[in-house]
């Protein structure tokens, strides 16, 4: 599994953490990266995340046995198109994007004969603080890494991709791209949208500053993800728009149910409904196995 040359296209939190994790596991010899932010790349080299700065994605990917695309999802197609002509016949190409139907479609449009070398991936990890300065070799340890293999992928290549994520501590699951996007609209994409909307709804009130001054740990924890990278979440929400809107309708139905109970003043019914939800939440745990349909 040792990687002689890892090409990171996008060296922020996710890509930087991947490189550091491979370094800690002793699985990578040389890391080269590229991106528009020269200062960030210089910082990545100073921090020991990368060894070399390339002027473009094609030069970074030249001769690489692993290329990791770690850019906002809307930018992925351009990167895939750029690396396709130089991607080696035995190289592994992966991304870390939070939506998968769109990236699979992009790959089909631009990768040509190298399509089979692309294994879409989504590690379920991150921080509200972006940038390579926050890269962490332990970011993926104990977390899920979702693979959404293409029918064209050789089984051995998918196994290789899975083995790499497992080697840095992740727990690998495979899903269809459509199932992935539907699930993460519910448990990740809509929650981010709600966090942005909720914080904005408080802050924009005339008394918003006073309300925020009184907020405690519960408010902090509830709104933590509202500090996430705006460009990343702009792309995720737009790319998975239909599924996010569908989940927003589900949320409105649930909120409407609570509002009706409040208007009725029925304390017994309200407590019963809260108890049902609290019980379901208490039984849930992070990393619970999916249903067989997934």
N, C-alpha and C positions, 0 to 999 in steps of 0.2 A: 504493500500500500504506500510505500514511501514516495513522496512527491519531490521530484528533482527541481521543477520550476512551477511555482504557483503564480498565476496572473490574477491580480485583483483589479477588476474594473469598478472603481469606486472604493475608496479606502476610508470609510467612516466607522461607525460603531459596529455594524454587522460584519463587514468584510475584515476590518481590523481584528475583531475578536476571533474570527475564524482562523486568521493567520497566526495569532498568538496561541490559540488552542492547538493548532497543528505543531507549532514550535515546541510547546510544552510536552506534547506527546512524542516528540522526536520524529515526526513524519514528514517534515519539509526541509529541503536544503536551501532553496533560494526563492525569495518572494519579490516580485516586481509589480508595481502598481502604476496607475495613471488616473488622471482626473483633471477637472478645470481649476481646482483650488491648489495652486502651487505651494502655498504656505502650509496647507494641511498635509500635503505629501511630504514636505520637508520635515514636518513635525513627526509624521509616521516613521520616517527613516531615523530621526533622532531618537525616538522611543524604542527603536528596534523592532517595530512591527513589520517593516519592509526593508529590503536590501537595496532596491534599485527603483528609480523613477523612469518610466517610459513616457515618450511624448504623446502617445495615442494608444487606443485599445488594440489596434492591429499589431503594433510593435510589442506591446506587453504580452499578447497571446502567442506571438511567434515562438515556436519551440516549447510551449508550455504543455505539460501533461495534465494540468488541471487549470481551468479558467472559471473563476467565480464572478458572476455579474451581480454587483451589490449597489445598484443605482435605483432611483425612484422608478416605479413600474412603468410609467409613461415613457421613460427613456430606454427601456430594455430593448425594444425592437431595433433602434439605431445601433446599439452596442452589438447585438447579435449579428446584424448585417455587416458590421465592420470586422468582426473576428472570423466570420465564416470562411473567407478565402484563405486564411492562414492557419486555421484549426487543424491540428495533426489528425491523421486517420485513427489514432488510438487514444486521443485526448478525451478527457471528460469535461463537459461544459455544464455548469449549473448556475442557477440564479438563487436569490433569497427573497424574492418578491412575495408580498402578502396576498396577491391574487394570482390565479393560475390559469383560468380559461384564456385570458387575454394573452398571456405570455406564450402559451402553447400555440395559439393562433399566429402570433408574431413569428414564432420559430418556424412554423410551416411556410410562412410567406418569404422568409429571408435566408434560411439556413441551407436550402438545397440538399445536396448529397450528404451534408454533415448533420442533418436533422437527427439521425439516430444517435448522435453523440451527446445530445442535450437531454438531461434529466432534470425537469423542473423541481425545485425544492422550496420549502418554506419553514425555516426554524422558528418555533414559537418561543421567542425570547426577545428581549430588548430592554431599553431603559427610556425614561422620559427625556434623558439628556443625550443628544446626538453628538457625533464627531469622534474622530479617532482618539482624541485625548481620553475618552471614556471607554475605549476598547478594553475588554476583559477576557483573559484566557479561560475563565470559568463560566462565561456567559451562557454557554449551551449545555453545561453539565446538568444532568437530571431533567432537562427540558425535552419536549417533543420536537422532532424534525419530520415534517410531512413531505413525502415524495409523491409526485403525481406523474408516474412514468407514462411515456408515449408508447403506443403500440409498436412503433419502429425501434424502440430501445432493445438491444440485446439483453437478455436476462443477466448475463455476467456483468454488464455495465451498471445495471440497477443495483446489483449486489455490491459492486465496488463503491457506488455512491453511498449506499446504506452503511457499509463498513466504515467509511471515512467519518460519517456523522457519529456512528457508535463509538469510534475510537476517541472522539473528543467529548464523550459523555452523554450524547443525546440518545433518546429513545425514538426509533424510527417507525413511522406508520406510512402505509401507502394508501392513497385515495384517488378516486377519479377527480379531475379538475372541477367538474360541475358540483360534485358533492363538497369538495373543499371550499369553494366560493360561497355556497349556500350556508355551510356551517360557520364559517368565519365572519360572514355578514352578521350572524346572530351573536356570536360570542366575542367578537373583537371590533369589527368595523362600526356597527351601530353603537356599541358602548363608547367608542371614541367620539362619535358625533354627538351623543347625548352629553358627554362630559363637556365638550366645547359649548354646547347650547345651554347647559345648566349653569356653568360658570358665567357665561355671558349674560344670561337672564338675571342673575343676582347682581353682577357688577354694573349693569346698565340702569338699574333702578336709581332714583334720586338719592336713596339712602344706602346705595350699594357699598360705598367705602366703609360706612359704619357697620354694615352687616358683616363684611369680610373681616373687619377688625375683631369681631366676636367669634369668628369661626374656629373650631377646634380640630382635633385629629380626625374625626369622622368626615368632616368636610374636606380636609386635606387628602385623605385616602380616596374619597369618592371622586375628587377632581384631579387626581395626580396625572392621569393620562391626557388631560387638557393642556399640558405643557409639552406634548409630543411635537415632533418636527412638522411644521405646517405644509411644506412642499410634499413630503412623503404622504401625509394623510389626505391632502388634496387629490393626489393621483389615485390612492387606494379607493377613496369614496367615489370618485368619478368612474373608475374602471369597473367597480363592482356595484354600480348605481342601482341596477334593477333589484338585486338581492338585498341591498341595504334599504331601499324603499319598501320592499316587501316586509322586512323585519320591522321597519318603522310603523307600518300598519298594525303588525302584531302588538307592538309596544303600546300604541294608542288604544287598542282594545283593552289591554290589561290596565292601563291608566284610567280609562273610562270606567272600568269596573270598580276601581277604588274610589273614584270621584262620586259615583252613584251611591256607594255605601256611606261616604261622608255626608252627602246631601240628605240621605235618609235618616241620619242620626242613629242608625241601628248598631249599637255598641257590640251586641252579641255577634251579629253577622260580620262586622268589621274584624273583631278579634278572631273569629273562626277562619276568615280568609287569610289574615296575617299569619295565623298559626300554620295553615296549610303550606303557605309559601316558606315560612321559616323552617318547617320540618323538611321540606324538599331541599332547601339550601343546606341544612345540617347534614343531610345524607349524601350530598354531592361532595366530591373531593377532586382536587386537581389531578389531571391525568387519568380520570375514570375511563374505562374501556368504551369504545363506541358500540353502537348497535350493529348487528351483522350486516345491515343494509349499507353501512358506510364502508 
